[in-house]
Amino acid sequence: MQTMQNVLLKIEPLVVFDLRDWYQSTFDSILMPNGQGGMTPTAIRPRGTVRMVAESVDGQEADWPFSGKSELALQQSPSGNLAFFGRLRLNGSMLAHATRRIPSNNVCKLTILAEGFQPTIVNRLAIPDAGQTSLRQFHELYPAPIYSFSRQEKSATLLQGVVLDRQGRPVSGASIQLNSAFPALTSVMCTGPVTTSEDGKLLIVLDYMDVDDTDQPIKTVSSPVQLSVSLGGNVVITRTIPFLPNIRNTVPSDVLVIP
């Protein structure tokens, strides 16, 4: 008599995305022992819906067989990671029957979109074939101007403002840079590439006022900072911006006007 054994098939995802809310993981998380005698802040996932949009790299359709933009169909694991098993939603449809499986050997440009965060762009993502080891992607998502900041005692210094043209219209897609050598910043939190939003808004997160072992404040960022605005690779505005630490600082609307 033959016996039949149940075989459990485990399908591994092609890509696993480990996303973190950079601001909350940095300023609002709980410190936990890391097993090496130190403390490590707990990771905090971004709240809300996350979308990932794929397209060809610089129009190279040979590496990506779909025209236009397609959305990755994602599944969330109990740990909060997002798993991609190789199916795409066509034309942004949320219907399961409207998905297509990607063929082998694909490379795409990927844009990670999450409400309240700046878009994160992966310029070249090589997706492994089924049966290969899953590709793991770690990304910290940085706050956008509409990010909902908590009011914690230990908080960052925020600079926000609006870039306008000479007619008073908001300028989107302008690149923002801080001159860290002006005067001498000992620490500036990296907020990734900062660009103005569709309504011209910008948000920059600076380091916070820390304390030493005697609970005395240590100034890690000095006021003022020098801020540059670029369009098409050309600097169009350079301004010196004073600020107060540990609060949200708003740049006056007449400061960031492109002449």
GUDREN-954943 format. One line per field, with one value per atom (N, C-alpha, C): residue number from 1; residue in three letters; atom name; x, y, z. Coordinates in pm, whole numbers, plus 50000, padded with zeros to 5 digits. Layout:
N
nr	(NUM|...)
rest	(Ala|...)
atom	(CA|...)
xx	(X|...)
yy	(Y|...)
zz	(Z|...)
//
This chain:
259
nr	(1|1|1|2|2|2|3|3|3|4|4|4|5|5|5|6|6|6|7|7|7|8|8|8|9|9|9|10|10|10|11|11|11|12|12|12|13|13|13|14|14|14|15|15|15|16|16|16|17|17|17|18|18|18|19|19|19|20|20|20|21|21|21|22|22|22|23|23|23|24|24|24|25|25|25|26|26|26|27|27|27|28|28|28|29|29|29|30|30|30|31|31|31|32|32|32|33|33|33|34|34|34|35|35|35|36|36|36|37|37|37|38|38|38|39|39|39|40|40|40|41|41|41|42|42|42|43|43|43|44|44|44|45|45|45|46|46|46|47|47|47|48|48|48|49|49|49|50|50|50|51|51|51|52|52|52|53|53|53|54|54|54|55|55|55|56|56|56|57|57|57|58|58|58|59|59|59|60|60|60|61|61|61|62|62|62|63|63|63|64|64|64|65|65|65|66|66|66|67|67|67|68|68|68|69|69|69|70|70|70|71|71|71|72|72|72|73|73|73|74|74|74|75|75|75|76|76|76|77|77|77|78|78|78|79|79|79|80|80|80|81|81|81|82|82|82|83|83|83|84|84|84|85|85|85|86|86|86|87|87|87|88|88|88|89|89|89|90|90|90|91|91|91|92|92|92|93|93|93|94|94|94|95|95|95|96|96|96|97|97|97|98|98|98|99|99|99|100|100|100|101|101|101|102|102|102|103|103|103|104|104|104|105|105|105|106|106|106|107|107|107|108|108|108|109|109|109|110|110|110|111|111|111|112|112|112|113|113|113|114|114|114|115|115|115|116|116|116|117|117|117|118|118|118|119|119|119|120|120|120|121|121|121|122|122|122|123|123|123|124|124|124|125|125|125|126|126|126|127|127|127|128|128|128|129|129|129|130|130|130|131|131|131|132|132|132|133|133|133|134|134|134|135|135|135|136|136|136|137|137|137|138|138|138|139|139|139|140|140|140|141|141|141|142|142|142|143|143|143|144|144|144|145|145|145|146|146|146|147|147|147|148|148|148|149|149|149|150|150|150|151|151|151|152|152|152|153|153|153|154|154|154|155|155|155|156|156|156|157|157|157|158|158|158|159|159|159|160|160|160|161|161|161|162|162|162|163|163|163|164|164|164|165|165|165|166|166|166|167|167|167|168|168|168|169|169|169|170|170|170|171|171|171|172|172|172|173|173|173|174|174|174|175|175|175|176|176|176|177|177|177|178|178|178|179|179|179|180|180|180|181|181|181|182|182|182|183|183|183|184|184|184|185|185|185|186|186|186|187|187|187|188|188|188|189|189|189|190|190|190|191|191|191|192|192|192|193|193|193|194|194|194|195|195|195|196|196|196|197|197|197|198|198|198|199|199|199|200|200|200|201|201|201|202|202|202|203|203|203|204|204|204|205|205|205|206|206|206|207|207|207|208|208|208|209|209|209|210|210|210|211|211|211|212|212|212|213|213|213|214|214|214|215|215|215|216|216|216|217|217|217|218|218|218|219|219|219|220|220|220|221|221|221|222|222|222|223|223|223|224|224|224|225|225|225|226|226|226|227|227|227|228|228|228|229|229|229|230|230|230|231|231|231|232|232|232|233|233|233|234|234|234|235|235|235|236|236|236|237|237|237|238|238|238|239|239|239|240|240|240|241|241|241|242|242|242|243|243|243|244|244|244|245|245|245|246|246|246|247|247|247|248|248|248|249|249|249|250|250|250|251|251|251|252|252|252|253|253|253|254|254|254|255|255|255|256|256|256|257|257|257|258|258|258|259|259|259)
rest	(Met|Met|Met|Gln|Gln|Gln|Thr|Thr|Thr|Met|Met|Met|Gln|Gln|Gln|Asn|Asn|Asn|Val|Val|Val|Leu|Leu|Leu|Leu|Leu|Leu|Lys|Lys|Lys|Ile|Ile|Ile|Glu|Glu|Glu|Pro|Pro|Pro|Leu|Leu|Leu|Val|Val|Val|Val|Val|Val|Phe|Phe|Phe|Asp|Asp|Asp|Leu|Leu|Leu|Arg|Arg|Arg|Asp|Asp|Asp|Trp|Trp|Trp|Tyr|Tyr|Tyr|Gln|Gln|Gln|Ser|Ser|Ser|Thr|Thr|Thr|Phe|Phe|Phe|Asp|Asp|Asp|Ser|Ser|Ser|Ile|Ile|Ile|Leu|Leu|Leu|Met|Met|Met|Pro|Pro|Pro|Asn|Asn|Asn|Gly|Gly|Gly|Gln|Gln|Gln|Gly|Gly|Gly|Gly|Gly|Gly|Met|Met|Met|Thr|Thr|Thr|Pro|Pro|Pro|Thr|Thr|Thr|Ala|Ala|Ala|Ile|Ile|Ile|Arg|Arg|Arg|Pro|Pro|Pro|Arg|Arg|Arg|Gly|Gly|Gly|Thr|Thr|Thr|Val|Val|Val|Arg|Arg|Arg|Met|Met|Met|Val|Val|Val|Ala|Ala|Ala|Glu|Glu|Glu|Ser|Ser|Ser|Val|Val|Val|Asp|Asp|Asp|Gly|Gly|Gly|Gln|Gln|Gln|Glu|Glu|Glu|Ala|Ala|Ala|Asp|Asp|Asp|Trp|Trp|Trp|Pro|Pro|Pro|Phe|Phe|Phe|Ser|Ser|Ser|Gly|Gly|Gly|Lys|Lys|Lys|Ser|Ser|Ser|Glu|Glu|Glu|Leu|Leu|Leu|Ala|Ala|Ala|Leu|Leu|Leu|Gln|Gln|Gln|Gln|Gln|Gln|Ser|Ser|Ser|Pro|Pro|Pro|Ser|Ser|Ser|Gly|Gly|Gly|Asn|Asn|Asn|Leu|Leu|Leu|Ala|Ala|Ala|Phe|Phe|Phe|Phe|Phe|Phe|Gly|Gly|Gly|Arg|Arg|Arg|Leu|Leu|Leu|Arg|Arg|Arg|Leu|Leu|Leu|Asn|Asn|Asn|Gly|Gly|Gly|Ser|Ser|Ser|Met|Met|Met|Leu|Leu|Leu|Ala|Ala|Ala|His|His|His|Ala|Ala|Ala|Thr|Thr|Thr|Arg|Arg|Arg|Arg|Arg|Arg|Ile|Ile|Ile|Pro|Pro|Pro|Ser|Ser|Ser|Asn|Asn|Asn|Asn|Asn|Asn|Val|Val|Val|Cys|Cys|Cys|Lys|Lys|Lys|Leu|Leu|Leu|Thr|Thr|Thr|Ile|Ile|Ile|Leu|Leu|Leu|Ala|Ala|Ala|Glu|Glu|Glu|Gly|Gly|Gly|Phe|Phe|Phe|Gln|Gln|Gln|Pro|Pro|Pro|Thr|Thr|Thr|Ile|Ile|Ile|Val|Val|Val|Asn|Asn|Asn|Arg|Arg|Arg|Leu|Leu|Leu|Ala|Ala|Ala|Ile|Ile|Ile|Pro|Pro|Pro|Asp|Asp|Asp|Ala|Ala|Ala|Gly|Gly|Gly|Gln|Gln|Gln|Thr|Thr|Thr|Ser|Ser|Ser|Leu|Leu|Leu|Arg|Arg|Arg|Gln|Gln|Gln|Phe|Phe|Phe|His|His|His|Glu|Glu|Glu|Leu|Leu|Leu|Tyr|Tyr|Tyr|Pro|Pro|Pro|Ala|Ala|Ala|Pro|Pro|Pro|Ile|Ile|Ile|Tyr|Tyr|Tyr|Ser|Ser|Ser|Phe|Phe|Phe|Ser|Ser|Ser|Arg|Arg|Arg|Gln|Gln|Gln|Glu|Glu|Glu|Lys|Lys|Lys|Ser|Ser|Ser|Ala|Ala|Ala|Thr|Thr|Thr|Leu|Leu|Leu|Leu|Leu|Leu|Gln|Gln|Gln|Gly|Gly|Gly|Val|Val|Val|Val|Val|Val|Leu|Leu|Leu|Asp|Asp|Asp|Arg|Arg|Arg|Gln|Gln|Gln|Gly|Gly|Gly|Arg|Arg|Arg|Pro|Pro|Pro|Val|Val|Val|Ser|Ser|Ser|Gly|Gly|Gly|Ala|Ala|Ala|Ser|Ser|Ser|Ile|Ile|Ile|Gln|Gln|Gln|Leu|Leu|Leu|Asn|Asn|Asn|Ser|Ser|Ser|Ala|Ala|Ala|Phe|Phe|Phe|Pro|Pro|Pro|Ala|Ala|Ala|Leu|Leu|Leu|Thr|Thr|Thr|Ser|Ser|Ser|Val|Val|Val|Met|Met|Met|Cys|Cys|Cys|Thr|Thr|Thr|Gly|Gly|Gly|Pro|Pro|Pro|Val|Val|Val|Thr|Thr|Thr|Thr|Thr|Thr|Ser|Ser|Ser|Glu|Glu|Glu|Asp|Asp|Asp|Gly|Gly|Gly|Lys|Lys|Lys|Leu|Leu|Leu|Leu|Leu|Leu|Ile|Ile|Ile|Val|Val|Val|Leu|Leu|Leu|Asp|Asp|Asp|Tyr|Tyr|Tyr|Met|Met|Met|Asp|Asp|Asp|Val|Val|Val|Asp|Asp|Asp|Asp|Asp|Asp|Thr|Thr|Thr|Asp|Asp|Asp|Gln|Gln|Gln|Pro|Pro|Pro|Ile|Ile|Ile|Lys|Lys|Lys|Thr|Thr|Thr|Val|Val|Val|Ser|Ser|Ser|Ser|Ser|Ser|Pro|Pro|Pro|Val|Val|Val|Gln|Gln|Gln|Leu|Leu|Leu|Ser|Ser|Ser|Val|Val|Val|Ser|Ser|Ser|Leu|Leu|Leu|Gly|Gly|Gly|Gly|Gly|Gly|Asn|Asn|Asn|Val|Val|Val|Val|Val|Val|Ile|Ile|Ile|Thr|Thr|Thr|Arg|Arg|Arg|Thr|Thr|Thr|Ile|Ile|Ile|Pro|Pro|Pro|Phe|Phe|Phe|Leu|Leu|Leu|Pro|Pro|Pro|Asn|Asn|Asn|Ile|Ile|Ile|Arg|Arg|Arg|Asn|Asn|Asn|Thr|Thr|Thr|Val|Val|Val|Pro|Pro|Pro|Ser|Ser|Ser|Asp|Asp|Asp|Val|Val|Val|Leu|Leu|Leu|Val|Val|Val|Ile|Ile|Ile|Pro|Pro|Pro)
atom	(N|CA|C|N|CA|C|N|CA|C|N|CA|C|N|CA|C|N|CA|C|N|CA|C|N|CA|C|N|CA|C|N|CA|C|N|CA|C|N|CA|C|N|CA|C|N|CA|C|N|CA|C|N|CA|C|N|CA|C|N|CA|C|N|CA|C|N|CA|C|N|CA|C|N|CA|C|N|CA|C|N|CA|C|N|CA|C|N|CA|C|N|CA|C|N|CA|C|N|CA|C|N|CA|C|N|CA|C|N|CA|C|N|CA|C|N|CA|C|N|CA|C|N|CA|C|N|CA|C|N|CA|C|N|CA|C|N|CA|C|N|CA|C|N|CA|C|N|CA|C|N|CA|C|N|CA|C|N|CA|C|N|CA|C|N|CA|C|N|CA|C|N|CA|C|N|CA|C|N|CA|C|N|CA|C|N|CA|C|N|CA|C|N|CA|C|N|CA|C|N|CA|C|N|CA|C|N|CA|C|N|CA|C|N|CA|C|N|CA|C|N|CA|C|N|CA|C|N|CA|C|N|CA|C|N|CA|C|N|CA|C|N|CA|C|N|CA|C|N|CA|C|N|CA|C|N|CA|C|N|CA|C|N|CA|C|N|CA|C|N|CA|C|N|CA|C|N|CA|C|N|CA|C|N|CA|C|N|CA|C|N|CA|C|N|CA|C|N|CA|C|N|CA|C|N|CA|C|N|CA|C|N|CA|C|N|CA|C|N|CA|C|N|CA|C|N|CA|C|N|CA|C|N|CA|C|N|CA|C|N|CA|C|N|CA|C|N|CA|C|N|CA|C|N|CA|C|N|CA|C|N|CA|C|N|CA|C|N|CA|C|N|CA|C|N|CA|C|N|CA|C|N|CA|C|N|CA|C|N|CA|C|N|CA|C|N|CA|C|N|CA|C|N|CA|C|N|CA|C|N|CA|C|N|CA|C|N|CA|C|N|CA|C|N|CA|C|N|CA|C|N|CA|C|N|CA|C|N|CA|C|N|CA|C|N|CA|C|N|CA|C|N|CA|C|N|CA|C|N|CA|C|N|CA|C|N|CA|C|N|CA|C|N|CA|C|N|CA|C|N|CA|C|N|CA|C|N|CA|C|N|CA|C|N|CA|C|N|CA|C|N|CA|C|N|CA|C|N|CA|C|N|CA|C|N|CA|C|N|CA|C|N|CA|C|N|CA|C|N|CA|C|N|CA|C|N|CA|C|N|CA|C|N|CA|C|N|CA|C|N|CA|C|N|CA|C|N|CA|C|N|CA|C|N|CA|C|N|CA|C|N|CA|C|N|CA|C|N|CA|C|N|CA|C|N|CA|C|N|CA|C|N|CA|C|N|CA|C|N|CA|C|N|CA|C|N|CA|C|N|CA|C|N|CA|C|N|CA|C|N|CA|C|N|CA|C|N|CA|C|N|CA|C|N|CA|C|N|CA|C|N|CA|C|N|CA|C|N|CA|C|N|CA|C|N|CA|C|N|CA|C|N|CA|C|N|CA|C|N|CA|C|N|CA|C|N|CA|C|N|CA|C|N|CA|C|N|CA|C|N|CA|C|N|CA|C|N|CA|C|N|CA|C|N|CA|C|N|CA|C|N|CA|C|N|CA|C|N|CA|C|N|CA|C|N|CA|C|N|CA|C|N|CA|C|N|CA|C|N|CA|C|N|CA|C|N|CA|C|N|CA|C|N|CA|C|N|CA|C|N|CA|C|N|CA|C|N|CA|C|N|CA|C|N|CA|C|N|CA|C|N|CA|C|N|CA|C|N|CA|C|N|CA|C|N|CA|C|N|CA|C|N|CA|C|N|CA|C|N|CA|C|N|CA|C|N|CA|C|N|CA|C|N|CA|C|N|CA|C|N|CA|C|N|CA|C|N|CA|C|N|CA|C|N|CA|C|N|CA|C|N|CA|C|N|CA|C|N|CA|C|N|CA|C|N|CA|C|N|CA|C|N|CA|C|N|CA|C|N|CA|C|N|CA|C|N|CA|C|N|CA|C|N|CA|C|N|CA|C|N|CA|C|N|CA|C)
xx	(50084|50000|50087|50063|50142|50080|50165|50118|50157|50072|50098|50141|50244|50294|50263|50221|50195|50329|50342|50464|50432|50504|50484|50579|50521|50601|50611|50732|50756|50806|50728|50763|50832|50954|51030|51002|50994|50976|51100|51081|51195|51271|51194|51256|51184|51261|51206|51249|51151|51178|51163|51271|51273|51274|51157|51143|51136|51200|51200|51157|51081|51053|51176|51258|51386|51368|51272|51257|51217|51112|51067|51168|51234|51336|51453|51478|51589|51552|51433|51400|51295|51210|51099|51105|51205|51209|51264|51239|51285|51422|51515|51646|51640|51698|51699|51843|51878|52014|52043|52164|52199|52285|52307|52386|52534|52578|52720|52757|52675|52702|52649|52585|52532|52381|52326|52182|52156|52053|52015|51869|51837|51696|51615|51493|51406|51362|51342|51301|51152|51110|50969|50934|50830|50788|50706|50706|50619|50473|50392|50248|50185|50069|49995|50038|49980|50002|50134|50206|50330|50310|50346|50336|50475|50499|50627|50600|50652|50625|50752|50741|50856|50842|50958|50963|51100|51117|51244|51353|51477|51592|51633|51614|51654|51597|51475|51409|51460|51538|51593|51489|51400|51289|51336|51459|51508|51523|51556|51573|51442|51343|51214|51104|51035|50949|50811|50791|50661|50674|50579|50582|50519|50565|50509|50548|50462|50487|50391|50444|50363|50389|50290|50301|50327|50423|50453|50339|50296|50199|50276|50249|50327|50244|50311|50248|50329|50258|50326|50344|50465|50494|50459|50450|50423|50525|50648|50751|50739|50653|50636|50709|50791|50858|50756|50790|50705|50772|50698|50753|50695|50783|50743|50768|50660|50668|50669|50679|50696|50574|50473|50355|50341|50296|50278|50132|50087|49954|49963|49882|49886|49799|49854|49782|49733|49806|49771|49649|49599|49479|49507|49408|49421|49358|49304|49239|49342|49325|49422|49430|49314|49317|49382|49414|49475|49628|49683|49829|49891|50022|50099|50229|50274|50401|50514|50621|50734|50815|50872|50959|51095|51187|51319|51408|51512|51619|51566|51514|51458|51530|51547|51606|51512|51486|51394|51443|51385|51397|51275|51296|51188|51172|51049|51017|50927|50972|50896|50819|50686|50598|50523|50533|50461|50411|50286|50228|50305|50343|50416|50566|50614|50758|50802|50930|50987|50994|50973|50991|51134|51147|51279|51298|51407|51428|51545|51520|51625|51650|51762|51786|51800|51848|51865|51843|51733|51700|51699|51795|51803|51722|51610|51520|51565|51591|51636|51525|51564|51468|51410|51298|51238|51335|51349|51441|51575|51606|51729|51709|51817|51810|51738|51647|51572|51666|51636|51710|51651|51733|51685|51723|51623|51642|51607|51702|51679|51675|51568|51554|51497|51560|51505|51427|51300|51216|51223|51247|51267|51143|51120|50995|50982|50858|50821|50757|50730|50668|50535|50462|50334|50347|50471|50494|50435|50376|50317|50421|50481|50585|50523|50581|50536|50607|50554|50613|50683|50807|50887|50988|51029|51129|51259|51294|51412|51366|51378|51327|51432|51410|51505|51477|51573|51555|51507|51397|51336|51341|51375|51368|51264|51165|51065|51044|51003|50981|50921|50907|50851|50941|50976|51053|50955|50969|50879|50957|50889|50951|50918|50963|50945|50799|50714|50570|50496|50571|50509|50451|50485|50434|50531|50478|50566|50648|50772|50864|50885|50841|50855|50982|51035|51151|51283|51286|51413|51495|51626|51716|51767|51764|51804|51930|52028|52151|52191|52253|52309|52461|52522|52667|52711|52756|52790|52915|52987|53109|53078|52950|52914|52821|52866|53007|53084|53054|53122|53025|52946|52846|52914|52902|52963|52877|52750|52663|52538|52509|52383|52322|52201|52134|52112|52149|52128|51980|51916|51776|51758|51866|51856|51848|51831|51818|51691|51705|51588|51548|51426|51370|51237|51198|51071|50956|50845|50728|50654|50540|50465|50419|50396|50355|50473|50597|50715|50771|50716|50758|50885|50963|51084|51084|51153|51169|51308|51382|51515|51519|51570|51584|51730|51755|51890|51902|52024|52048|51982|51975|51909|52012|51965|52050|52061|52177|52197|52248|52262|52316|52429|52524|52633|52600|52699|52674|52631|52656|52616|52488|52418|52293|52311|52432|52457|52437|52369|52343|52470|52473|52584|52526|52578|52526|52587|52506|52558|52536|52451|52428|52429|52498|52509|52424|52365|52291|52384|52381|52290|52347|52270|52319|52308|52385|52378|52303|52199|52111|52118|52132|52138|52022|51964|51856|51906|51889|51937|51822|51830|51739|51821|51798|51873|52022|52062|52204|52271|52198|52253|52199|52289|52247|52182|52058|51985|51965|51974|51961|52061|52128|52208|52172|52123|52076|52134|52156|52198|52074|52047|51922|51951|51906|51918|51805|51826|51723|51738|51634|51635|51635|51707|51715|51589|51567|51464|51321|51300|51165|51155|51033|51010|51032|51130|51162|51108|51032|50976|51056|51109|51183|51083|51101|51007|50987|50865|50828|50903|50957|51026|51175|51222|51365|51403|51315|51348|51276|51292|51233|51342|51320|51418|51413|51526|51525|51507)
yy	(49881|50000|50124|50207|50329|50437|50510|50622|50751|50847|50977|51073|51143|51241|51380|51462|51601|51674|51741|51815|51964|52030|52172|52249|52323|52402|52545|52593|52728|52812|52910|52997|53121|53142|53256|53378|53496|53617|53647|53719|53760|53873|53967|54081|54104|54133|54169|54312|54399|54539|54565|54610|54647|54799|54859|55004|55058|55171|55234|55380|55423|55565|55626|55696|55745|55838|55931|56030|55964|55883|55821|55720|55646|55551|55623|55748|55824|55896|55957|56046|55991|55900|55857|55710|55637|55493|55465|55343|55298|55232|55262|55200|55061|54965|54826|54775|54682|54624|54555|54576|54518|54392|54344|54224|54246|54368|54401|54505|54514|54608|54747|54769|54901|54897|55010|55022|55063|55004|55032|55074|55182|55221|55120|55096|55004|55066|54981|55029|55054|55161|55196|55199|55124|55116|55238|55276|55385|55344|55435|55408|55436|55376|55403|55313|55341|55260|55295|55191|55208|55154|55232|55189|55189|55093|55085|55077|55176|55190|55160|55066|55023|55074|55104|55145|55108|55123|55087|55184|55138|55222|55300|55431|55518|55470|55419|55377|55250|55171|55046|54934|54928|54833|54688|54663|54525|54466|54550|54502|54500|54571|54577|54570|54457|54432|54498|54592|54657|54805|54856|54998|55080|55201|55288|55242|55275|55243|55136|55045|54937|54935|54890|54887|54745|54730|54599|54555|54430|54371|54321|54378|54350|54278|54197|54132|54165|54200|54237|54116|54100|53989|54029|53932|53966|54063|54061|54150|54292|54310|54441|54461|54363|54373|54358|54411|54398|54303|54203|54100|54112|54097|54099|53962|53898|53762|53756|53870|53867|53907|53963|54004|54156|54210|54354|54386|54498|54548|54637|54607|54682|54806|54918|55046|55085|55041|55082|55012|54906|54838|54766|54767|54695|54557|54520|54391|54281|54169|54060|54002|53995|53932|54022|54146|54237|54238|54142|54137|54047|54074|53988|53951|53830|53785|53832|53880|53927|53808|53817|53709|53715|53631|53621|53739|53759|53855|53995|54058|54191|54293|54410|54523|54641|54713|54826|54941|55056|55170|55167|55185|55170|55298|55343|55458|55412|55435|55397|55518|55506|55616|55582|55669|55651|55787|55795|55923|55985|56110|56180|56173|56100|56081|56127|56164|56193|56065|56073|55954|55902|55771|55707|55637|55669|55615|55518|55398|55300|55302|55357|55380|55252|55146|55019|54904|54833|54719|54593|54504|54377|54273|54231|54139|53995|53917|53778|53692|53582|53487|53401|53339|53247|53133|53096|52989|53041|53166|53225|53285|53321|53380|53515|53536|53662|53781|53885|54010|54092|54139|54219|54365|54451|54594|54667|54746|54826|54973|55042|55184|55261|55374|55466|55572|55593|55692|55822|55932|56060|56148|56233|56309|56410|56422|56526|56640|56754|56866|56832|56732|56697|56591|56554|56452|56500|56408|56440|56416|56525|56515|56505|56418|56408|56515|56542|56643|56572|56534|56467|56565|56537|56623|56623|56506|56493|56502|56619|56637|56704|56696|56751|56898|56962|57098|57090|57155|57147|57282|57280|57399|57372|57457|57442|57577|57570|57693|57662|57765|57752|57828|57762|57827|57882|58013|58081|58142|58161|58238|58386|58469|58614|58657|58570|58599|58544|58486|58434|58296|58225|58090|57988|57880|57778|57707|57673|57606|57462|57367|57227|57168|57065|56994|57066|57175|57244|57164|57156|57081|57171|57119|57196|57134|57218|57170|57262|57201|57278|57278|57393|57402|57370|57247|57202|57268|57340|57409|57553|57585|57722|57722|57762|57789|57659|57578|57449|57357|57288|57198|57066|57029|56903|56785|56809|56697|56751|56704|56733|56601|56576|56453|56449|56340|56324|56299|56384|56365|56319|56271|56227|56347|56323|56434|56513|56641|56723|56801|56782|56859|56916|57026|57086|57002|57003|56926|56999|56943|57003|57144|57172|57307|57391|57350|57430|57420|57333|57327|57245|57282|57208|57180|57072|57037|56979|57033|56984|56950|56831|56788|56799|56881|56894|56808|56793|56717|56786|56715|56766|56807|56876|56913|56793|56732|56613|56653|56557|56582|56484|56525|56435|56359|56291|56207|56288|56417|56501|56578|56534|56598|56742|56777|56910|56908|57010|57009|57020|56945|56952|57005|57117|57177|57109|57036|56962|57033|57136|57214|57361|57441|57583|57665|57769|57863|57980|58030|57994|57885|57845|57754|57825|57778|57833|57735|57782|57698|57742|57645|57673|57604|57673|57619|57609|57491|57469|57426|57471|57428|57384|57262|57212|57206|57186|57177|57311|57420|57554|57616|57668|57732|57867|57886|58010|58095|58034|58108|58053|58140|58102|58198|58143|58225|58175|58268|58234|58234|58118|58099|58079|58169|58146|58054|57987|57896|57880|57829|57790|57639|57578|57432|57367|57244|57156|57199|57285|57325|57330|57356|57374|57521|57547|57682|57705|57812|57845|57958|57934|58037|58138|58268|58370|58354|58378|58352|58439|58553|58640|58607|58506|58472|58382|58286|58186|58216|58337|58379|58380|58306|58301|58432|58503|58634|58621)
zz	(50000|50000|50000|49908|49900|49987|50048|50131|50062|50073|50013|50123|50098|50193|50142|50236|50200|50182|50071|50043|50054|50142|50161|50070|49978|49886|49939|49950|49997|49881|49847|49737|49793|49750|49798|49710|49769|49688|49607|49497|49417|49487|49545|49613|49745|49850|49981|50011|50039|50067|50217|50277|50418|50425|50453|50451|50594|50617|50750|50739|50837|50856|50921|50841|50892|51011|51002|51109|51240|51238|51363|51414|51325|51370|51435|51393|51448|51577|51581|51691|51788|51745|51830|51871|51827|51854|51994|52041|52172|52156|52246|52241|52303|52231|52275|52275|52369|52369|52236|52184|52055|52067|52190|52210|52205|52182|52177|52282|52385|52492|52468|52354|52321|52305|52264|52244|52099|52041|51904|51899|51826|51817|51737|51780|51709|51576|51478|51345|51345|51281|51268|51120|51085|50945|50907|50781|50737|50746|50794|50801|50666|50645|50523|50408|50293|50173|50107|50066|49991|49851|49751|49613|49551|49462|49392|49243|49171|49029|48950|48856|48776|48634|48576|48435|48380|48251|48190|48232|48230|48264|48141|48144|48032|47899|47904|47780|47718|47793|47740|47753|47656|47661|47659|47611|47605|47744|47842|47979|48056|48006|48075|47970|47958|47843|47848|47940|47951|47918|47842|47808|47920|47934|48036|48176|48272|48412|48461|48543|48602|48751|48827|48972|49022|49110|49168|49260|49246|49338|49460|49576|49697|49801|49881|49996|50120|50228|50351|50442|50495|50586|50729|50822|50963|51022|50971|51023|50967|50869|50809|50679|50638|50508|50395|50279|50161|50063|50018|49931|49791|49692|49552|49493|49444|49392|49240|49175|49030|48950|49014|48939|48941|48827|48810|48787|48842|48812|48690|48592|48468|48479|48433|48433|48571|48676|48810|48868|48802|48851|48981|49072|49199|49190|49072|49057|49035|49108|49100|48959|48888|48755|48651|48689|48593|48604|48677|48692|48586|48563|48472|48540|48512|48568|48478|48541|48462|48413|48294|48245|48314|48269|48332|48291|48375|48346|48316|48421|48404|48491|48434|48505|48488|48596|48588|48675|48652|48741|48832|48962|49058|49139|49154|49238|49352|49476|49595|49643|49649|49686|49813|49912|50038|50084|50127|50165|50282|50266|50371|50356|50255|50237|50098|50090|49959|49876|49746|49663|49673|49679|49680|49546|49477|49343|49342|49290|49266|49115|49075|48932|48852|48915|48842|48940|48923|49008|48922|48947|48874|48952|48896|48964|48938|49043|49022|48964|48901|48848|48960|48933|49029|49057|49183|49223|49269|49235|49283|49422|49487|49620|49613|49707|49708|49723|49650|49662|49775|49867|49979|49956|49970|49951|50080|50132|50252|50212|50252|50219|50337|50368|50466|50390|50431|50366|50446|50373|50438|50427|50528|50530|50418|50369|50273|50350|50285|50356|50424|50377|50439|50547|50583|50686|50819|50894|51024|51133|51183|51285|51423|51507|51646|51727|51845|51933|52047|52025|52126|52185|52310|52373|52292|52242|52157|52012|51953|51818|51731|51604|51508|51483|51421|51372|51228|51200|51067|50998|50871|50786|50678|50667|50563|50495|50371|50295|50160|50078|49944|49847|49736|49630|49528|49497|49405|49289|49176|49068|49087|48996|49016|49006|48948|48943|49065|49158|49279|49264|49155|49132|49191|49252|49312|49205|49240|49149|49198|49120|49158|49098|49164|49111|49127|49205|49230|49329|49307|49393|49504|49629|49746|49805|49835|49898|50012|50116|50225|50212|50233|50237|50379|50402|50536|50591|50506|50553|50595|50609|50643|50762|50880|50909|50926|51025|51044|51115|51039|51098|51136|51261|51304|51262|51241|51202|51136|51018|50950|50909|50953|50917|50766|50706|50562|50537|50460|50428|50284|50222|50085|49991|49862|49768|49798|49830|49862|49738|49695|49584|49627|49567|49602|49546|49618|49578|49465|49423|49312|49344|49475|49513|49563|49524|49551|49691|49774|49914|49930|50032|50067|50215|50254|50394|50413|50509|50540|50688|50720|50859|50900|51003|51058|51183|51233|51354|51473|51585|51704|51808|51911|52024|52116|52125|52206|52345|52434|52567|52594|52681|52715|52843|52901|53019|53140|53141|53253|53224|53119|53079|53035|52992|52939|52788|52734|52589|52506|52399|52302|52172|52127|52005|51884|51807|51694|51561|51559|51439|51477|51397|51427|51330|51381|51298|51264|51139|51030|50941|50841|50738|50603|50508|50372|50283|50219|50138|49993|49902|49758|49688|49590|49508|49365|49304|49167|49077|48952|48846|48727|48680|48565|48589|48715|48747|48771|48756|48776|48904|48988|49112|49079|49127|49097|49222|49340|49465|49565|49638|49754|49867|49976|50087|50219|50312|50447|50536|50599|50672|50821|50907|51051|51098|51210|51261|51412|51474|51614|51621|51716|51723|51778|51737|51793|51764|51667|51631|51479|51431|51288|51254|51169|51125|50985|50967|50837|50774|50656|50582|50527|50551|50498|50347|50303|50162|50063|50107|50011|50001|50075|50076|49960|49925|49823|49693|49644|49517|49411|49302|49193|49116|49109|49041|48890)
//
